[in-house]
């Protein structure tokens, strides 16, 4: 009977050991979700593993460990109702957001944990607000309004330079709102309106100047065109007159030669010594009158008289 009791006790002990081992084995595996990395903290030795950066997956470390998890995706932090001063001393309220990512290096992440013990986000916000106020202080109130994109870019640059030292990289920044005193905003608005009116007046003046210059050039071109056209017409008329004169000269020279040849032939063939130049001129006059039709008129008149 004692032997049976001992057997039951042994089985119970084995069962307890199996249950405890199963329990401990279950707590020896750790799961790292996607888009996360982790570093190992040994609770027994109170030491941080400074060599291994664990990637997503199931990992066996044993009992007494804790996984310090850091997201690898972009994180957003909101800074509400921040108060700063411009370079010329004017109080400014502003709101902004910034996005950052943890540096995927064991050195940077272990430094964050050892320095802040998981309470680093509020510290990052504090550093960010301080840097943003310092950057704002390098701009005058007028520049804050008129150079807002440049101010936002400078804020992001300075913020990244600061937070990079703590193991994170600033990937984006949004300057959401800037509030200045009402009287100053009214003065800024009036200044902007005045500046726009000045630019409009300058534009109008330049436009009138360009229009005047265009008209002057158009008039000069038109005058030059008229001159060229007149010169072309004059040249054409002169050339036509020269051609007409040349044609007339050629015709006269031809007729002169023909009449001279006629005169010589008549004197030679008919032996008409009495046929002189006066007779030739009379012949030419009669021929010309016949060509023009005047001879017909004379004949008709002569016939009526008879």
Legacy VTK file of the C-alpha trace (Angstrom):
# vtk DataFile Version 3.0
C-alpha trace
ASCII
DATASET POLYDATA
POINTS 306 float
0.000 0.000 0.000
2.890 2.337 0.773
4.392 1.390 -2.529
1.217 2.439 -4.353
1.211 5.756 -2.560
4.795 6.378 -3.563
3.982 5.619 -7.177
1.080 8.079 -7.132
3.231 10.743 -5.517
5.924 10.216 -8.119
3.411 10.556 -10.939
2.017 13.722 -9.388
5.495 15.163 -9.052
6.285 14.320 -12.648
3.012 15.938 -13.736
3.823 19.074 -11.777
7.281 19.198 -13.296
5.823 18.783 -16.786
3.271 21.524 -16.152
5.898 23.880 -14.748
8.292 23.128 -17.612
5.523 23.699 -20.119
4.642 26.953 -18.420
8.262 28.094 -18.394
8.785 26.947 -21.969
5.795 28.978 -23.084
7.226 32.073 -21.412
10.606 31.463 -23.038
9.324 32.312 -26.539
8.757 35.902 -27.610
6.923 37.180 -30.671
7.971 40.344 -32.502
5.176 41.646 -34.695
5.784 42.936 -38.268
7.012 46.537 -38.607
8.876 46.248 -35.294
12.360 45.491 -34.056
13.398 44.644 -30.495
16.315 44.410 -28.109
16.603 41.933 -25.236
16.587 42.988 -21.599
17.582 40.281 -19.083
15.586 40.833 -15.895
17.685 38.373 -13.933
21.032 39.978 -14.664
19.522 43.447 -15.149
21.500 43.833 -18.368
20.614 44.898 -21.894
21.842 42.949 -24.916
23.910 45.539 -26.783
24.841 43.295 -29.712
21.669 41.798 -31.228
18.776 43.672 -32.818
15.896 41.214 -33.220
13.740 41.309 -36.338
10.024 40.317 -36.621
9.301 36.677 -35.834
9.193 34.130 -32.950
12.324 34.021 -30.798
13.442 31.725 -27.966
15.338 33.514 -25.193
14.427 31.628 -22.049
12.721 32.722 -18.866
13.368 36.098 -17.302
13.746 38.175 -20.475
11.845 41.179 -21.766
11.704 42.386 -25.366
12.011 46.169 -25.736
10.074 46.815 -28.943
10.467 49.817 -31.285
8.278 50.424 -34.383
10.013 50.730 -37.735
7.156 52.665 -39.351
6.765 56.431 -39.309
5.442 57.851 -36.029
3.548 61.146 -35.618
3.800 63.532 -32.682
1.530 66.547 -32.183
2.671 69.743 -30.507
-0.304 71.855 -29.460
-0.375 75.491 -28.347
3.326 76.298 -28.356
4.337 79.845 -27.434
7.392 81.594 -28.828
8.701 85.030 -29.724
9.850 86.499 -32.994
13.184 88.194 -33.568
11.578 91.574 -32.885
9.982 90.352 -29.631
6.390 89.723 -30.686
4.600 86.820 -28.942
3.463 84.021 -31.277
1.272 80.960 -30.678
1.801 78.069 -33.070
0.788 74.436 -33.576
2.671 71.759 -35.490
3.133 68.043 -36.123
6.283 66.117 -36.845
6.917 62.590 -38.068
9.946 60.500 -37.155
11.398 57.010 -37.446
13.663 55.161 -35.069
17.134 54.495 -36.368
17.422 50.738 -37.011
20.677 50.348 -35.130
21.243 48.517 -31.872
23.494 51.300 -30.580
20.878 54.039 -31.102
17.953 52.016 -29.710
19.828 50.738 -26.675
20.909 54.304 -25.928
17.273 55.448 -26.006
16.251 52.728 -23.544
19.179 53.165 -21.159
18.728 56.933 -21.050
14.938 57.191 -20.849
13.698 53.725 -19.725
10.778 53.890 -22.176
9.732 57.477 -21.363
11.486 59.060 -24.317
8.529 60.406 -26.356
7.692 63.192 -23.926
11.379 64.117 -23.835
11.481 64.237 -27.629
8.493 66.608 -27.599
10.265 68.822 -25.100
13.429 68.958 -27.237
11.342 69.609 -30.342
9.408 72.507 -28.795
12.654 74.103 -27.616
14.297 73.858 -31.038
11.206 75.197 -32.802
11.009 78.208 -30.505
14.694 78.933 -31.120
14.158 78.734 -34.877
11.128 81.019 -34.678
13.233 83.586 -32.830
15.445 84.023 -35.908
12.531 85.462 -37.927
10.818 88.833 -37.578
7.032 88.945 -37.223
6.667 90.133 -40.819
8.901 87.303 -42.071
6.856 84.766 -40.099
3.850 85.715 -42.234
5.483 86.364 -45.595
8.127 83.605 -45.436
6.130 80.820 -43.803
7.269 78.019 -46.194
10.911 78.890 -45.513
10.246 79.016 -41.762
8.624 75.570 -41.894
11.581 74.163 -43.837
14.074 75.635 -41.368
12.114 74.204 -38.444
12.203 70.718 -39.937
15.944 70.969 -40.622
16.783 72.161 -37.116
14.446 69.596 -35.541
16.072 66.750 -37.446
19.541 67.961 -36.450
18.484 67.891 -32.791
16.587 64.594 -32.626
19.137 62.699 -34.718
21.420 62.909 -31.705
18.868 60.864 -29.738
18.468 58.018 -32.239
15.532 59.145 -34.422
15.241 60.803 -37.842
12.611 63.453 -38.568
10.945 62.562 -41.879
8.293 65.298 -42.159
7.060 68.444 -40.462
3.838 70.481 -40.685
3.481 74.009 -39.349
-0.283 73.919 -38.872
-1.138 77.310 -37.426
0.453 80.624 -36.460
-1.414 83.186 -34.336
-0.188 86.771 -34.068
-1.850 89.714 -32.250
-4.865 91.125 -34.134
-3.454 94.630 -34.463
-0.260 93.308 -35.963
-2.159 91.078 -38.375
-4.186 94.091 -39.521
-0.992 96.063 -40.072
0.505 93.147 -41.987
-2.608 92.907 -44.141
-2.479 96.620 -44.919
1.215 96.351 -45.756
0.568 93.448 -48.098
-2.267 95.364 -49.792
-0.025 98.400 -50.240
2.731 96.230 -51.660
0.291 94.606 -54.071
-0.928 98.038 -55.207
2.667 99.106 -55.790
3.328 95.984 -57.821
0.131 96.597 -59.789
1.161 100.183 -60.521
4.606 99.017 -61.593
3.052 96.415 -63.854
0.705 99.010 -65.391
3.612 101.379 -66.008
5.702 98.662 -67.612
2.740 97.602 -69.735
2.211 101.188 -70.949
5.929 101.457 -71.683
5.863 98.250 -73.688
2.743 99.374 -75.587
4.382 102.700 -76.452
7.545 101.004 -77.603
5.468 98.574 -79.667
3.607 101.442 -81.361
6.894 103.242 -82.054
8.415 100.145 -83.618
5.235 99.518 -85.629
5.281 103.094 -86.943
8.966 102.785 -87.849
8.324 99.515 -89.656
5.345 101.012 -91.511
7.403 104.073 -92.534
10.223 101.846 -93.727
7.731 99.705 -95.648
6.214 102.801 -97.308
9.705 104.036 -98.221
10.681 100.672 -99.661
7.394 100.489 -101.621
7.866 104.031 -102.986
11.453 103.287 -103.963
10.327 100.074 -105.653
7.583 101.936 -107.566
10.010 104.682 -108.593
12.551 102.119 -109.728
9.898 100.252 -111.711
8.694 103.504 -113.373
12.274 104.514 -114.184
13.054 101.109 -115.616
9.853 101.214 -117.674
10.732 104.684 -118.994
14.237 103.549 -119.850
12.871 100.479 -121.605
10.394 102.645 -123.567
13.101 105.111 -124.498
15.386 102.311 -125.552
12.616 100.766 -127.648
11.864 104.109 -129.261
15.544 104.674 -130.014
15.841 101.211 -131.534
12.731 101.844 -133.638
14.001 105.246 -134.764
17.401 103.797 -135.618
15.728 101.027 -137.610
13.507 103.486 -139.498
16.463 105.760 -140.108
18.427 102.904 -141.625
15.440 101.795 -143.680
14.746 105.269 -145.057
18.423 105.798 -145.809
18.532 102.515 -147.684
15.321 103.512 -149.546
16.777 106.897 -150.454
19.966 105.348 -151.761
18.097 102.686 -153.768
15.749 105.206 -155.388
18.587 107.407 -156.476
20.576 104.459 -157.798
17.838 102.540 -159.591
15.830 105.432 -161.069
18.799 107.697 -161.490
16.683 110.368 -160.009
19.108 113.039 -159.074
16.183 115.358 -158.453
14.947 113.090 -155.592
16.497 114.872 -152.632
15.986 114.844 -148.884
12.930 117.118 -149.060
11.198 114.588 -151.266
12.152 111.865 -148.808
10.698 113.843 -145.889
7.484 114.346 -147.820
7.331 110.644 -148.474
7.829 109.839 -144.806
5.136 112.360 -143.789
2.688 110.837 -146.232
3.445 107.323 -144.978
2.902 108.307 -141.356
-0.369 110.027 -142.150
-1.506 106.916 -143.948
-0.601 104.703 -140.942
-2.589 106.983 -138.588
-5.673 107.188 -140.833
-5.404 110.904 -141.428
-4.847 110.309 -145.146
-8.290 108.780 -145.489
-9.866 111.892 -144.030
-7.951 114.094 -146.445
-9.049 111.999 -149.363
-12.624 112.106 -148.267
-12.508 115.901 -147.950
-10.899 116.169 -151.382
-13.625 114.037 -152.932
-16.399 116.222 -151.461
-14.745 119.364 -152.783
-14.677 117.864 -156.321
LINES 1 307
306 0 1 2 3 4 5 6 7 8 9 10 11 12 13 14 15 16 17 18 19 20 21 22 23 24 25 26 27 28 29 30 31 32 33 34 35 36 37 38 39 40 41 42 43 44 45 46 47 48 49 50 51 52 53 54 55 56 57 58 59 60 61 62 63 64 65 66 67 68 69 70 71 72 73 74 75 76 77 78 79 80 81 82 83 84 85 86 87 88 89 90 91 92 93 94 95 96 97 98 99 100 101 102 103 104 105 106 107 108 109 110 111 112 113 114 115 116 117 118 119 120 121 122 123 124 125 126 127 128 129 130 131 132 133 134 135 136 137 138 139 140 141 142 143 144 145 146 147 148 149 150 151 152 153 154 155 156 157 158 159 160 161 162 163 164 165 166 167 168 169 170 171 172 173 174 175 176 177 178 179 180 181 182 183 184 185 186 187 188 189 190 191 192 193 194 195 196 197 198 199 200 201 202 203 204 205 206 207 208 209 210 211 212 213 214 215 216 217 218 219 220 221 222 223 224 225 226 227 228 229 230 231 232 233 234 235 236 237 238 239 240 241 242 243 244 245 246 247 248 249 250 251 252 253 254 255 256 257 258 259 260 261 262 263 264 265 266 267 268 269 270 271 272 273 274 275 276 277 278 279 280 281 282 283 284 285 286 287 288 289 290 291 292 293 294 295 296 297 298 299 300 301 302 303 304 305
